[in-house]
Amino acid sequence: MRDRRDSRRVLLVYANRGAADMAFRSELESIESAGFPALKTIHILSRPPDDWVGPTGRLDTERLRSLCGGFSSKAFFICCPPIMTSGLIRGLRAAGVGPGRIHADYFGL
C-alpha cells in the first residue's frame, strides 16, 4: 500500500508481550508519517515496562471493537498465534461480522 501510494485508512492493532518484541516499529512509524496508507498503529503490551504509556493487557474482541470504533463496514486481517486468532474470529462472528470480512493467517510460535 505504501509503494502504490494507497490512501486508504488502516488501523494496525499490534499486540506484543513487551516493547522489545515490536518488530518493524521504526518502519511502521515511517509509514505513518508518510501518509500512504493512512496508517495508525496502536501498540498493546501484555508485559509493559514501567515507563510504558500506551495500552496494556490482552487483545480481545471487545477491546478491538473499542479501538476501531465498532465493526460495521470494516474488514479484519488477523495474524497472531492460533489460540488468539480463533478467539478473535469467534468474537467477530458472534458480533455479526461476516466471514467475507475476516481474513486470517495462521502460524505457530
Buried (B, 14 or more C-beta within 10 A) or exposed (E): EEEEEEEEEBBBBBBBEEBEBBEEBEEBEEBBEEEBBBBBBBBBBEEBEEEEEEBEEEBEBEBBBEBBEEBEEBEBEBEBEEEBBBBBBEBBEEBEBEEEEBEBEEEEE
